[in-house]
Every structure is written in C-alpha cells, then in structure tokens.
Amino acid sequence: MTIAGLISSVGARFVGKGWRASGGKHDEQILLGARLAISRLGAGLSQHRAASYIGVAHYAYMAFERGKKAIPAAALVRLQKAFGI
C-alpha cells in the first residue's frame, strides 16, 4: 500500500466515525495518532512491536494511535529513534 493509500484509509476511518476537525487539543491528538499509525506501517511494524520499541504497554500504544491518550514527550523521542524520523 502506498503512503497516499494509508492516508486515505486512516482519514476515512476518522470521517466514517463522524470525526470533524474543530481545532481543539483532542483533534491534535487524533491527527498525531494517525501520523503515528502511518509511520508505524511505513516502518513495517505491528502495534505490539512498536509499543515494545518505545517501552509502553500495547494498550497504551493503541490509545496513542487512536488519539485517546496524549503521547508523553519521552515516548515521542523514542518514537523518533524507532521510526527514524
């Protein structure tokens, strides 16, 4: 799948659930989570593997990708190293 396909797929998931951007902090978490999912898939990693790379529980990582939980700064640094971004 191409990056454009991933973006379309992730975007459709949020629109399909009735998500609309309102400019709030939660919207930023959702968009960051979508970018996280795209980066993880681009790196060929499962959620479980990505979670272990950055030292968080699998359920916490899933919450990051879904925009349900803010990503701590330390985890962002580890993500940068894990995904090479």
C-alpha positions in Angstrom: 0.0 0.0 0.0 1.3 3.5 -0.8 1.5 6.3 1.7 -1.4 8.1 -0.1 -3.4 4.9 0.3 -2.6 4.8 4.0 -3.5 8.4 4.5 -6.8 7.8 2.7 -7.5 4.8 4.8 -6.7 6.5 8.1 -8.7 9.6 7.1 -11.7 7.6 6.0 -11.7 5.8 9.4 -12.0 9.1 11.3 -14.6 10.6 8.9 -16.6 7.4 9.0 -16.8 7.7 12.8 -18.2 11.2 12.5 -14.9 12.9 13.3 -14.6 16.6 12.2 -11.7 18.9 13.0 -12.7 21.6 15.4 -9.2 22.9 16.2 -9.2 21.6 19.8 -6.4 19.8 21.6 -8.2 16.4 21.1 -8.1 17.0 17.4 -4.3 17.4 17.6 -4.1 14.0 19.4 -6.2 12.3 16.7 -4.1 13.7 13.9 -0.8 12.8 15.7 -2.2 9.3 16.3 -3.0 9.0 12.6 0.5 10.1 11.7 1.9 7.7 14.2 -0.1 4.8 12.6 1.2 5.8 9.1 4.8 6.0 10.3 4.5 2.6 12.0 3.0 0.9 9.0 5.6 2.6 6.8 8.3 1.1 9.0 6.6 -2.4 8.7 5.9 -2.7 12.4 3.0 -4.1 14.3 1.5 -2.1 17.1 2.8 -4.6 19.6 6.4 -4.3 18.2 6.2 -0.5 18.1 5.0 -0.5 21.7 7.9 -2.6 22.9 10.4 -0.4 21.0 9.3 2.7 22.9 8.7 0.9 26.2 5.0 1.3 26.7 2.2 -1.2 27.1 0.4 -2.4 23.9 -2.9 -0.9 25.1 -1.2 2.5 25.7 0.2 2.5 22.2 -3.2 1.7 20.7 -4.6 4.6 22.7 -1.9 6.9 21.2 -2.8 5.9 17.6 -6.5 6.3 18.3 -5.9 9.8 19.7 -7.4 8.7 23.1 -4.3 9.4 25.1 -1.7 12.1 24.8 1.8 10.8 23.9 4.4 11.7 26.6 7.4 13.7 25.4 9.8 10.8 26.3 7.8 8.4 24.2 8.0 10.9 21.3 11.7 10.9 21.5 11.8 7.1 21.5 9.4 7.0 18.5 11.7 9.3 16.6 14.5 6.9 17.0 12.4 3.8 16.4 10.9 5.2 13.1 14.0 7.1 12.0 12.1 10.4 11.7 
